[in-house]
């Protein structure tokens, strides 16, 4: 969700009351970032207008208002935002509203990243992406990808982050959201900066600044100025970083975002230390800490301690600096940012030398060398991953074209079949051609059944495809409701299956998938139904089965897969699956809610270590 804010003049006229069409239009504009919000007051004004347009008793639109409120109303209240997002997620789940749940998950990830670390926010971002893909909503998928990409980039996974941003860019362009696409260029520029592609990053940032100035979007200008400051510092020009960072600080004050003010002050402190203006750096660190503390943002604790330590070391206060370096190390290690660790060990080594501790200084130099080596390995891995991504993208495009052609052929065959059926019944009525028509009808029926099976069968594994298994589930739910019978479902996913494709190739992955499906079929009962939802994700429908029985079947599936040892290219693989089990509740709204709970249990299983079964509450 890339939300920018509205200028006060954008809402000068009083809004009409309870207008559903106007409400929907304003939601789209805010969702797409078409209305630039340049202050907290403007954001509040946008929410007030949206609230006035909200039709009374409209629960669906109320949830849309609520998730926009989540993103816009808590910039200076991180804990409040996290709690609000959690309540919204629960309410959306209860209503079976996947779009609202996806947005609330993303919102909760945003505040989680500030309360602890970006790594802790990833599960919510992943859930938001998964829900958006299930809805097949391109704009929402793109929004969720940008949040996950930002987290991955801060964690040093630049290649993965770039994939997310590039896919988001493609989706934004597909739906014609040029505003969001232009804003996404800033994220792409940030990746290039962190990869050391400074010229390319600078060009993207210049384009983004021109766009932000044309729109009058002060928040976007602030972000670009921050990135220009970081770019100058990393290029070894801390003096050149001052002007854009001071502009960013001024814009942050205008927007009223204390978190943005703190970020700009912390960046200025880094520049001041690089220019040996240590007293100034300490003042900036102290001021930044107050801003972050005011909004309960803990994510910058490590960098605050590191810049404070460097400043105290520069002022000759080496004992104090040593304590701060140790505090910074614990926090930076927790964030797993190797670049900051290398910077920390280098500065602490010099401080140890000043304290007359050559052994400790040498130990820190060795740690710096290890961090530098890790950074070099990461850079090599990033390059390899980028090349692999390019290859996989081209391969997927070819596969998509083939699938589209196959689908068109099947549709043509089905259309032809329907036309022939009409003539078939007419021919049967002709007494003189009765025997001939009966033979044609018999042959055509066989063809029809074969085509019907093809339309409902997964081409790779031979089991039900997504369409068929979902149809089976809906029928099972209706049957269970009418007969007041038990019903359970299992969601399962092959753990780390991407590694198989990456290590052995996609044809080998397909072979492994076929063998694992065969093993699963052997573990199921006569009336159980297994279907492939897509990729390595499967759904099992268990008629006349309660939760306990479902857990027993799931455990049997898990054990069979663990023992299967599929053989591909002469290599025996050891794979595992994670499973989530849910039982149909008496008051369950339907199949969608049942699958959602099983899916949530599946991801609990993954979060709890994989190769395990979890039951939905």
Backbone torsions as a table, in degrees:
resi	resn	phi	psi	omega
1	UNK	NA	108.7	179.6
2	UNK	-102.6	95.2	-177.1
3	UNK	-104.4	128.9	172.1
4	UNK	-111.8	179.8	-171.2
5	UNK	-118.1	171.8	-172.8
6	UNK	-103.1	140.8	174.8
7	UNK	-71.5	151.6	-177.2
8	UNK	-56.7	-35.6	-177.6
9	UNK	-69.1	-18.4	-178.5
10	UNK	-64.4	-22.4	-176.9
11	UNK	-124.0	34.6	-174.9
12	UNK	-65.9	-39.3	-178.0
13	UNK	-78.6	142.4	178.2
14	UNK	-65.6	135.6	-176.2
15	UNK	-78.0	151.0	171.4
16	UNK	-67.9	150.6	-175.8
17	UNK	-85.9	138.2	169.7
18	UNK	52.9	57.8	180.0
19	UNK	-112.1	105.1	-175.0
20	UNK	-63.0	-42.4	-178.4
21	UNK	-64.8	-43.8	178.8
22	UNK	-66.6	-35.7	176.3
23	UNK	-60.7	-48.5	-178.5
24	UNK	-62.2	-39.9	179.5
25	UNK	-63.4	-44.8	-178.8
26	UNK	-66.6	-37.2	176.4
27	UNK	-60.6	-44.8	179.3
28	UNK	-62.1	-41.7	-179.3
29	UNK	-63.8	-41.7	179.2
30	UNK	-70.9	-41.1	177.7
31	UNK	-59.7	-42.7	-175.4
32	UNK	-82.7	-8.7	-178.2
33	UNK	76.8	21.3	-177.6
34	UNK	-75.0	-18.8	179.9
35	UNK	-110.3	110.1	-179.0
36	UNK	-73.4	126.0	177.4
37	UNK	-103.0	121.1	-172.7
38	UNK	-110.8	5.8	178.3
39	UNK	-161.8	163.5	175.9
40	UNK	-64.7	-35.0	178.5
41	UNK	-64.0	-40.3	178.9
42	UNK	-66.5	-37.8	177.5
43	UNK	-63.6	-42.3	178.2
44	UNK	-63.4	-38.3	-180.0
45	UNK	-65.9	-38.6	177.8
46	UNK	-63.3	-42.2	179.6
47	UNK	-66.9	-38.2	178.1
48	UNK	-62.4	-42.6	178.8
49	UNK	-64.3	-43.7	-179.6
50	UNK	-62.3	-40.9	178.8
51	UNK	-64.0	-36.0	179.0
52	UNK	-68.0	-31.0	-179.1
53	UNK	-81.1	-18.0	-173.8
54	UNK	-64.8	121.0	178.1
55	UNK	-66.3	135.8	-179.2
56	UNK	-61.8	140.2	176.1
57	UNK	74.4	6.5	-179.8
58	UNK	-90.4	93.3	-174.3
59	UNK	-65.2	-37.0	-179.4
60	UNK	-61.1	-50.5	-179.4
61	UNK	-72.0	-28.6	176.7
62	UNK	-59.9	-40.2	179.5
63	UNK	-68.0	-31.9	176.7
64	UNK	-68.4	-41.1	174.4
65	UNK	-59.6	-43.3	-175.1
66	UNK	-64.0	-41.5	-178.0
67	UNK	-74.2	-29.5	173.0
68	UNK	-66.8	-38.9	176.4
69	UNK	-59.9	-39.4	-179.8
70	UNK	-57.7	-44.0	-178.1
71	UNK	-76.5	-32.4	-169.4
72	UNK	-97.0	-21.8	-166.1
73	UNK	-101.0	-6.0	-169.7
74	UNK	-123.5	28.1	-177.9
75	UNK	-58.4	-32.8	-179.1
76	UNK	-108.8	22.0	179.7
77	UNK	-147.4	78.2	-174.0
78	UNK	-63.4	-45.9	-179.5
79	UNK	-63.1	-42.3	178.1
80	UNK	-62.4	-41.1	178.6
81	UNK	-63.5	-40.6	180.0
82	UNK	-64.2	-45.0	179.9
83	UNK	-64.1	-42.1	-179.8
84	UNK	-63.1	-42.9	179.3
85	UNK	-63.3	-37.0	178.7
86	UNK	-64.1	-43.1	178.5
87	UNK	-65.8	-40.1	179.2
88	UNK	-64.1	-38.6	178.4
89	UNK	-61.1	-46.1	-179.7
90	UNK	-62.4	-43.5	-179.0
91	UNK	-65.6	-40.2	178.9
92	UNK	-65.7	-38.5	177.2
93	UNK	-62.8	-44.8	-180.0
94	UNK	-61.8	-34.0	-179.1
95	UNK	-85.6	-8.2	-176.2
96	UNK	68.5	26.0	-177.2
97	UNK	-93.5	94.9	-174.8
98	UNK	-68.1	-35.8	-179.4
99	UNK	-64.9	-47.0	179.1
100	UNK	-65.3	-40.6	179.8
101	UNK	-62.6	-41.2	178.2
102	UNK	-59.1	-46.6	-179.8
103	UNK	-64.9	-41.6	179.4
104	UNK	-67.0	-35.9	176.8
105	UNK	-61.5	-45.3	179.2
106	UNK	-62.4	-43.6	-179.6
107	UNK	-61.6	-43.0	179.3
108	UNK	-64.6	-38.4	176.2
109	UNK	-60.5	-40.4	178.4
110	UNK	-56.4	-48.8	-177.5
111	UNK	-75.8	-30.4	176.3
112	UNK	-61.9	-39.7	-178.7
113	UNK	-62.6	-28.0	-179.1
114	UNK	-88.3	-27.8	177.6
115	UNK	-75.7	-34.7	-179.1
116	UNK	-131.3	-98.2	-178.1
117	UNK	-138.6	163.7	176.8
118	UNK	-61.9	-34.2	-179.1
119	UNK	-61.0	-38.2	179.3
120	UNK	-67.5	-23.1	-178.3
121	UNK	-82.4	-19.2	-173.7
122	UNK	-57.4	-41.7	-179.7
123	UNK	-57.4	-39.0	178.4
124	UNK	-68.8	-40.8	177.3
125	UNK	-62.2	-42.4	179.1
126	UNK	-60.6	-44.2	179.7
127	UNK	-62.9	-40.5	178.5
128	UNK	-61.6	-41.4	178.3
129	UNK	-65.1	-44.5	-177.6
130	UNK	-60.6	-44.0	179.2
131	UNK	-66.6	-40.3	179.8
132	UNK	-65.0	-38.4	178.4
133	UNK	-67.4	-37.1	178.3
134	UNK	-63.0	-35.2	177.4
135	UNK	-77.2	-14.5	-175.0
136	UNK	56.0	44.4	-179.4
137	UNK	-103.3	100.9	-172.7
138	UNK	-59.0	-42.3	-177.4
139	UNK	-66.9	-41.2	-179.8
140	UNK	-68.5	-38.4	175.5
141	UNK	-59.0	-46.5	-178.9
142	UNK	-61.7	-43.9	178.7
143	UNK	-58.2	-47.8	-177.8
144	UNK	-63.9	-38.4	179.3
145	UNK	-63.1	-36.8	-179.2
146	UNK	-66.3	-36.4	178.4
147	UNK	-68.2	-44.8	179.0
148	UNK	-64.8	-39.6	179.3
149	UNK	-60.9	-40.7	179.0
150	UNK	-62.9	-41.4	178.9
151	UNK	-65.1	-44.7	-178.9
152	UNK	-63.7	-37.6	179.5
153	UNK	-63.9	-44.5	178.8
154	UNK	-65.2	-25.2	177.8
155	UNK	-87.2	2.4	177.0
156	UNK	92.1	0.1	-179.4
157	UNK	-89.9	70.4	-172.1
158	UNK	-68.2	-37.6	-179.6
159	UNK	-64.2	-47.3	179.0
160	UNK	-60.3	-42.2	-179.5
161	UNK	-63.1	-41.8	-179.3
162	UNK	-63.1	-38.5	177.2
163	UNK	-58.5	-45.1	-179.5
164	UNK	-61.8	-44.9	-178.1
165	UNK	-67.0	-38.6	179.7
166	UNK	-68.2	-40.1	176.6
167	UNK	-65.1	-41.8	177.8
168	UNK	-60.2	-41.4	179.9
169	UNK	-61.6	-43.1	179.0
170	UNK	-62.1	-42.3	-178.9
171	UNK	-68.0	-42.2	178.1
172	UNK	-59.9	-42.8	-179.6
173	UNK	-68.3	-34.1	179.3
174	UNK	-62.3	-41.8	-178.6
175	UNK	-90.4	2.5	176.8
176	UNK	76.3	22.8	179.6
177	UNK	-89.9	80.8	-175.5
178	UNK	-69.8	-29.7	179.7
179	UNK	-63.4	-50.1	179.2
180	UNK	-66.0	-37.6	179.5
181	UNK	-62.2	-40.7	179.3
182	UNK	-66.5	-40.7	178.1
183	UNK	-64.9	-35.0	-179.5
184	UNK	-65.3	-23.2	177.8
185	UNK	-61.6	-29.5	177.6
186	UNK	-63.8	-41.8	178.7
187	UNK	-64.3	-41.3	178.1
188	UNK	-64.2	-40.6	177.4
189	UNK	-61.3	-39.2	178.7
190	UNK	-61.1	-40.9	178.0
191	UNK	-61.2	-47.1	-179.3
192	UNK	-62.3	-36.1	176.8
193	UNK	-62.7	-45.4	-178.4
194	UNK	-70.8	-20.8	175.4
195	UNK	-87.1	-2.0	179.4
196	UNK	86.3	7.3	177.9
197	UNK	-87.8	72.3	-168.9
198	UNK	-68.1	-39.2	-179.2
199	UNK	-64.4	-44.0	179.9
200	UNK	-65.1	-40.8	178.4
201	UNK	-62.1	-43.7	-179.5
202	UNK	-61.8	-39.3	-179.9
203	UNK	-65.2	-44.7	177.7
204	UNK	-60.8	-41.5	-178.1
205	UNK	-67.2	-36.9	177.4
206	UNK	-64.1	-43.0	177.1
207	UNK	-61.3	-43.0	-178.2
208	UNK	-65.5	-38.3	178.9
209	UNK	-65.0	-41.4	178.5
210	UNK	-61.6	-41.8	178.8
211	UNK	-64.5	-45.0	-178.8
212	UNK	-63.7	-38.0	179.2
213	UNK	-68.7	-37.5	177.3
214	UNK	-63.0	-39.7	-179.6
215	UNK	-78.1	-15.9	-174.0
216	UNK	71.1	29.4	-175.9
217	UNK	-92.7	100.4	-175.2
218	UNK	-70.9	-34.2	179.0
219	UNK	-63.8	-42.8	179.4
220	UNK	-67.2	-38.7	175.9
221	UNK	-60.8	-39.8	179.4
222	UNK	-62.1	-44.8	180.0
223	UNK	-62.5	-43.4	179.7
224	UNK	-63.7	-42.7	178.6
225	UNK	-61.5	-39.8	176.5
226	UNK	-59.5	-45.9	-179.3
227	UNK	-66.2	-36.8	176.6
228	UNK	-64.2	-37.5	176.5
229	UNK	-64.3	-46.6	177.4
230	UNK	-60.3	-40.4	-178.9
231	UNK	-62.0	-43.7	179.0
232	UNK	-63.9	-43.1	179.4
233	UNK	-61.2	-45.6	-178.0
234	UNK	-69.5	-23.0	175.3
235	UNK	-82.4	3.1	-179.8
236	UNK	81.8	24.7	-179.2
237	UNK	-124.2	69.8	-178.3
238	UNK	-63.2	-26.6	177.4
239	UNK	-66.9	-42.4	179.4
240	UNK	-66.7	-18.3	-179.7
241	UNK	-78.4	-20.3	-171.4
242	UNK	-63.9	-49.6	-174.4
243	UNK	-60.2	-51.9	179.8
244	UNK	-64.4	-33.5	179.6
245	UNK	-70.9	-35.5	175.8
246	UNK	-67.9	-36.7	175.0
247	UNK	-63.9	-41.8	179.0
248	UNK	-61.4	-40.8	179.6
249	UNK	-63.9	-42.3	179.7
250	UNK	-63.7	-41.7	178.6
251	UNK	-66.6	-36.7	178.7
252	UNK	-63.2	-41.1	176.5
253	UNK	-61.9	-39.0	180.0
254	UNK	-64.2	-40.2	-177.8
255	UNK	-72.9	-22.1	-179.0
256	UNK	83.1	10.9	-179.8
257	UNK	-88.5	106.8	-178.6
258	UNK	-65.7	-31.6	178.3
259	UNK	-64.9	-42.7	177.8
260	UNK	-66.3	-37.5	176.2
261	UNK	-60.9	-45.6	179.0
262	UNK	-61.4	-41.2	-180.0
263	UNK	-63.3	-42.8	179.7
264	UNK	-65.7	-41.2	178.6
265	UNK	-64.5	-39.8	179.2
266	UNK	-65.1	-40.5	177.0
267	UNK	-64.6	-38.5	177.6
268	UNK	-66.1	-35.9	177.5
269	UNK	-62.3	-39.9	177.5
270	UNK	-62.8	-42.1	178.0
271	UNK	-65.3	-40.7	179.6
272	UNK	-63.1	-42.3	176.8
273	UNK	-61.5	-41.1	179.9
274	UNK	-64.8	-27.2	178.3
275	UNK	-94.6	8.7	178.3
276	UNK	62.9	29.9	175.1
277	UNK	-102.2	74.0	-166.8
278	UNK	-71.1	-38.8	178.8
279	UNK	-63.9	-40.4	177.3
280	UNK	-63.9	-39.7	179.1
281	UNK	-61.8	-41.6	179.5
282	UNK	-62.6	-41.7	178.3
283	UNK	-61.8	-41.9	-179.3
284	UNK	-68.1	-38.6	177.5
285	UNK	-63.3	-44.9	-179.9
286	UNK	-61.9	-43.6	180.0
287	UNK	-66.2	-39.9	179.1
288	UNK	-63.8	-42.0	-179.5
289	UNK	-60.3	-38.8	179.0
290	UNK	-64.4	-40.6	179.9
291	UNK	-65.1	-45.6	-179.9
292	UNK	-65.0	-40.0	-179.8
293	UNK	-64.3	-34.3	-178.3
294	UNK	-64.5	-27.5	-178.9
295	UNK	-110.0	10.0	177.9
296	UNK	64.1	30.6	177.9
297	UNK	-87.2	113.6	-179.0
298	UNK	-101.0	-2.4	-169.9
299	UNK	-71.7	-16.0	-176.7
300	UNK	-105.9	13.2	-176.0
301	UNK	-59.0	-41.6	-178.3
302	UNK	-63.6	-45.4	-178.6
303	UNK	-69.7	-34.5	175.6
304	UNK	-61.5	-46.6	179.4
305	UNK	-64.7	-38.7	-178.7
306	UNK	-65.9	-46.7	-179.0
307	UNK	-67.7	-35.3	176.5
308	UNK	-65.1	-42.0	179.0
309	UNK	-62.9	-43.4	179.9
310	UNK	-63.7	-37.8	179.5
311	UNK	-67.8	-44.8	179.2
312	UNK	-65.0	-37.0	176.6
313	UNK	-63.6	-41.4	178.9
314	UNK	-64.0	-29.1	178.5
315	UNK	-86.5	3.0	178.9
316	UNK	85.1	6.7	179.2
317	UNK	-91.6	70.9	-166.7
318	UNK	-73.2	-33.6	179.0
319	UNK	-65.2	-45.8	177.4
320	UNK	-62.8	-42.2	179.3
321	UNK	-61.0	-38.9	-179.3
322	UNK	-60.6	-42.9	179.4
323	UNK	-64.8	-40.0	-179.5
324	UNK	-69.4	-36.0	176.3
325	UNK	-60.8	-39.9	180.0
326	UNK	-65.9	-40.7	176.7
327	UNK	-63.0	-42.8	-179.7
328	UNK	-63.8	-38.6	-177.3
329	UNK	-59.7	-45.0	-178.1
330	UNK	-60.6	-43.1	-177.8
331	UNK	-71.8	-42.9	-178.9
332	UNK	-67.1	-37.6	176.2
333	UNK	-60.6	-40.5	-179.3
334	UNK	-63.5	-34.2	178.6
335	UNK	-80.1	-13.1	178.3
336	UNK	59.1	36.8	178.0
337	UNK	-95.1	101.4	-174.3
338	UNK	-66.8	-31.8	-179.3
339	UNK	-65.2	-42.7	178.0
340	UNK	-68.8	-34.9	178.1
341	UNK	-63.6	-43.5	178.6
342	UNK	-60.9	-42.6	178.2
343	UNK	-62.5	-42.2	-178.8
344	UNK	-63.5	-48.6	-177.0
345	UNK	-64.5	-35.7	178.5
346	UNK	-64.0	-47.6	-179.1
347	UNK	-68.2	-40.1	-178.5
348	UNK	-68.3	-32.6	177.5
349	UNK	-60.7	-43.8	178.7
350	UNK	-65.0	-36.7	179.1
351	UNK	-67.3	-40.1	177.4
352	UNK	-62.2	-39.7	178.9
353	UNK	-63.9	-40.4	178.8
354	UNK	-65.8	-28.5	178.2
355	UNK	-81.6	-0.7	-178.7
356	UNK	75.5	34.8	179.8
357	UNK	-120.8	76.4	-175.2
358	UNK	-63.6	-34.5	-179.3
359	UNK	-65.3	-44.1	179.0
360	UNK	-66.3	-37.2	178.3
361	UNK	-63.7	-41.5	178.9
362	UNK	-64.7	-39.9	179.4
363	UNK	-61.9	-41.0	178.9
364	UNK	-67.9	-35.8	176.7
365	UNK	-63.2	-37.9	177.2
366	UNK	-65.4	-41.0	177.0
367	UNK	-62.8	-37.8	177.0
368	UNK	-63.2	-42.2	179.4
369	UNK	-63.0	-39.1	177.8
370	UNK	-64.8	-41.6	178.6
371	UNK	-64.9	-41.0	177.7
372	UNK	-62.6	-40.3	178.6
373	UNK	-64.7	-40.8	178.0
374	UNK	-63.3	-39.6	177.3
375	UNK	-63.3	-39.2	178.4
376	UNK	-64.7	-41.7	177.9
377	UNK	-63.7	-41.2	179.0
378	UNK	-62.3	-41.4	-179.8
379	UNK	-62.2	-41.3	178.6
380	UNK	-65.2	-42.8	178.9
381	UNK	-63.0	-40.8	179.8
382	UNK	-60.9	-42.8	-179.6
383	UNK	-63.9	-44.8	179.1
384	UNK	-61.2	-42.3	-179.2
385	UNK	-65.4	-39.5	178.6
386	UNK	-62.8	-42.2	178.5
387	UNK	-64.9	-41.4	178.7
388	UNK	-63.6	-39.0	179.4
389	UNK	-62.0	-42.6	179.6
390	UNK	-62.2	-43.6	178.5
391	UNK	-63.0	-47.4	-178.2
392	UNK	-62.9	-36.7	179.1
393	UNK	-62.3	-45.5	179.1
394	UNK	-63.8	-40.7	-179.7
395	UNK	-64.4	-42.7	180.0
396	UNK	-62.8	-37.0	178.6
397	UNK	-63.1	-41.2	176.9
398	UNK	-63.7	-44.1	179.2
399	UNK	-63.2	-40.2	179.5
400	UNK	-63.4	-39.6	178.1
401	UNK	-64.7	-40.2	179.0
402	UNK	-65.2	-43.3	178.5
403	UNK	-61.8	-40.1	179.1
404	UNK	-63.5	-40.5	178.9
405	UNK	-65.7	-42.8	178.1
406	UNK	-61.9	-41.9	179.9
407	UNK	-63.6	-42.1	179.1
408	UNK	-62.9	-39.7	179.1
409	UNK	-64.0	-44.8	178.9
410	UNK	-62.1	-41.4	179.1
411	UNK	-64.6	-38.3	177.8
412	UNK	-64.9	-41.9	178.8
413	UNK	-63.4	-43.0	178.9
414	UNK	-64.9	-39.4	178.2
415	UNK	-64.5	-41.7	178.0
416	UNK	-61.8	-41.6	179.4
417	UNK	-59.8	-43.7	-178.8
418	UNK	-64.3	-39.5	178.7
419	UNK	-64.7	-41.3	-179.0
420	UNK	-66.0	-35.5	179.5
421	UNK	-57.9	-40.5	179.7
422	UNK	-60.1	-45.5	178.0
423	UNK	-67.5	-30.1	-178.4
424	UNK	-61.5	-48.7	-179.7
425	UNK	-65.7	-36.5	178.3
426	UNK	-64.4	-41.4	-178.0
427	UNK	-66.2	-34.8	-179.7
428	UNK	-61.9	-32.8	-179.1
429	UNK	-69.6	-18.1	-179.0
430	UNK	-81.2	110.6	-173.6
431	UNK	-59.8	-38.8	-175.3
432	UNK	-67.8	-22.2	-178.0
433	UNK	-113.8	25.8	-173.3
434	UNK	-58.8	-50.8	-176.8
435	UNK	-64.2	-41.2	179.6
436	UNK	-64.2	-41.1	-178.6
437	UNK	-69.0	-36.2	176.2
438	UNK	-61.6	-41.1	179.0
439	UNK	-65.6	-41.7	177.8
440	UNK	-64.1	-38.1	179.9
441	UNK	-65.5	-41.1	179.1
442	UNK	-63.4	-44.0	179.0
443	UNK	-65.3	-40.8	-179.2
444	UNK	-68.1	-34.5	178.4
445	UNK	-62.8	-41.3	176.8
446	UNK	-61.2	-42.4	178.7
447	UNK	-63.2	-40.2	-179.6
448	UNK	-62.7	-44.8	-179.8
449	UNK	-64.0	-39.2	179.1
450	UNK	-63.6	-43.9	179.0
451	UNK	-66.6	-36.7	178.5
452	UNK	-63.5	-42.3	177.3
453	UNK	-62.3	-40.7	179.2
454	UNK	-61.4	-39.2	-177.6
455	UNK	-70.0	-21.9	-176.0
456	UNK	-110.1	6.5	-173.7
457	UNK	-117.5	139.1	173.6
458	UNK	-70.4	124.1	-171.8
459	UNK	-63.1	-32.0	-175.5
460	UNK	-80.9	-49.2	-169.6
461	UNK	-98.6	-17.8	-179.2
462	UNK	82.8	-1.9	177.3
463	UNK	-91.6	-179.4	-179.9
464	UNK	-59.8	140.0	173.8
465	UNK	-84.6	-178.3	-175.0
466	UNK	-57.8	-45.7	-177.6
467	UNK	-59.7	-44.5	-175.0
468	UNK	-71.0	-43.6	-176.9
469	UNK	-68.5	-34.7	176.5
470	UNK	-66.9	-38.7	175.8
471	UNK	-63.1	-42.0	177.7
472	UNK	-60.8	-42.7	-179.3
473	UNK	-63.7	-45.0	179.5
474	UNK	-59.5	-41.3	177.6
475	UNK	-63.9	-39.7	179.4
476	UNK	-65.7	-37.5	178.3
477	UNK	-65.0	-44.5	179.2
478	UNK	-63.1	-41.7	179.3
479	UNK	-62.2	-44.2	-179.8
480	UNK	-64.9	-38.2	179.6
481	UNK	-65.1	-48.4	-177.1
482	UNK	-63.7	-41.8	-175.4
483	UNK	-95.0	2.7	-177.8
484	UNK	51.0	50.9	-178.1
485	UNK	-111.0	166.5	-180.0
486	UNK	-79.9	154.8	175.3
487	UNK	-154.6	134.4	176.7
488	UNK	-133.7	156.1	175.0
489	UNK	-132.2	155.5	176.6
490	UNK	-125.2	126.8	168.0
491	UNK	-99.9	129.1	178.9
492	UNK	-134.9	150.9	-177.0
493	UNK	-143.1	135.1	179.9
494	UNK	-74.5	127.1	-176.2
495	UNK	-71.4	133.1	173.3
496	UNK	51.7	38.0	-176.9
497	UNK	-69.0	-25.2	178.5
498	UNK	-57.9	-31.5	179.9
499	UNK	-63.4	-34.5	178.2
500	UNK	-63.2	-47.9	179.5
501	UNK	-62.9	-42.7	-178.1
502	UNK	-66.8	-38.1	-174.7
503	UNK	-85.0	-36.3	-172.1
504	UNK	-116.4	-9.6	-178.1
505	UNK	98.3	155.7	-176.8
506	UNK	-67.2	-36.4	175.3
507	UNK	-58.9	-40.1	177.3
508	UNK	-66.2	-38.3	176.6
509	UNK	-61.4	-39.0	177.6
510	UNK	-63.1	-40.6	178.0
511	UNK	-61.8	-44.8	-179.8
512	UNK	-62.1	-39.8	-179.9
513	UNK	-62.4	-43.9	178.7
514	UNK	-60.3	-43.0	-177.6
515	UNK	-68.3	-37.7	178.8
516	UNK	-68.4	-38.3	176.7
517	UNK	-62.4	-40.9	177.7
518	UNK	-60.1	-42.0	178.7
519	UNK	-63.9	-40.3	-179.8
520	UNK	-65.8	-41.5	179.2
521	UNK	-60.4	-35.0	178.4
522	UNK	-68.9	-20.0	-178.3
523	UNK	-93.4	-7.5	-176.2
524	UNK	-93.0	160.7	177.9
525	UNK	-86.0	175.6	-171.7
526	UNK	-60.8	-41.3	-174.0
527	UNK	-97.1	-0.1	176.7
528	UNK	-72.5	146.5	-178.9
529	UNK	-125.7	129.9	-178.8
530	UNK	-112.0	134.4	178.1
531	UNK	-139.7	153.0	179.3
532	UNK	-99.6	121.5	179.0
533	UNK	-82.7	-23.8	-178.5
534	UNK	146.1	147.4	179.6
535	UNK	58.0	-124.0	179.0
536	UNK	-111.0	26.8	-177.9
537	UNK	-109.2	132.2	-174.5
538	UNK	-132.9	157.2	177.5
539	UNK	-126.5	134.3	176.6
540	UNK	-117.2	128.0	177.6
541	UNK	-101.9	125.6	-174.7
542	UNK	-119.2	90.3	178.7
543	UNK	-65.9	151.7	176.3
544	UNK	53.0	40.1	-176.3
545	UNK	-133.5	130.4	175.6
546	UNK	-90.2	-175.6	-175.8
547	UNK	-62.7	-41.4	-178.7
548	UNK	-63.3	-43.3	177.2
549	UNK	-64.5	-38.5	177.6
550	UNK	-61.9	-40.6	178.5
551	UNK	-64.2	-36.8	178.4
552	UNK	-65.3	-44.3	177.8
553	UNK	-63.0	-42.6	-179.3
554	UNK	-61.9	-42.8	179.6
555	UNK	-64.9	-37.0	177.8
556	UNK	-64.9	-41.2	176.3
557	UNK	-61.3	-45.5	-179.0
558	UNK	-59.6	-44.7	-178.2
559	UNK	-66.6	-40.2	179.9
560	UNK	-63.5	-42.8	179.1
561	UNK	-66.0	-42.2	179.6
562	UNK	-60.3	-31.1	-178.3
563	UNK	-93.5	-4.7	-170.0
564	UNK	-67.4	-42.2	-178.9
565	UNK	52.4	63.5	179.3
566	UNK	-60.5	143.1	-176.9
567	UNK	-108.8	118.7	178.1
568	UNK	-133.4	132.0	179.5
569	UNK	51.7	36.6	178.7
570	UNK	77.1	5.7	-178.6
571	UNK	-112.7	130.8	178.6
572	UNK	-90.1	122.8	-177.7
573	UNK	-99.6	149.0	173.1
574	UNK	-117.1	109.9	-176.3
575	UNK	-119.3	165.8	178.3
576	UNK	-142.8	165.1	177.9
577	UNK	-129.7	153.5	172.4
578	UNK	-111.6	140.0	-173.2
579	UNK	-133.1	144.0	173.4
580	UNK	-124.0	132.5	-175.3
581	UNK	-118.1	135.5	176.6
582	UNK	-137.8	144.3	176.9
583	UNK	-108.2	141.4	179.2
584	UNK	-62.9	125.5	179.3
585	UNK	-85.8	153.3	178.4
586	UNK	-57.0	-36.2	-176.6
587	UNK	-101.9	15.3	-177.1
588	UNK	-63.0	138.0	-176.5
589	UNK	-70.6	-23.3	179.4
590	UNK	157.8	-164.9	-174.9
591	UNK	-63.9	-38.2	-176.5
592	UNK	-60.8	-44.3	-180.0
593	UNK	-65.8	-39.6	179.4
594	UNK	-62.8	-45.8	179.8
595	UNK	-65.7	-38.1	-179.8
596	UNK	-62.2	-41.1	179.5
597	UNK	-67.7	-39.0	176.5
598	UNK	-64.5	-38.3	179.0
599	UNK	-64.4	-40.9	177.5
600	UNK	-63.3	-40.7	178.1
601	UNK	-63.9	-38.2	176.8
602	UNK	-58.3	-44.5	-177.9
603	UNK	-75.6	-21.3	168.4
604	UNK	-65.1	-40.7	178.9
605	UNK	-61.4	-41.9	178.8
606	UNK	-65.8	-44.4	-179.1
607	UNK	-64.3	-28.5	-177.3
608	UNK	-91.3	14.4	171.7
609	UNK	118.7	-3.2	178.9
610	UNK	66.9	173.4	-178.4
611	UNK	54.0	48.3	-177.5
612	UNK	-155.9	166.5	179.4
613	UNK	-113.5	136.5	176.4
614	UNK	-128.4	143.0	178.6
615	UNK	-99.2	140.1	175.0
616	UNK	-74.2	140.4	178.9
617	UNK	-67.4	NA	NA
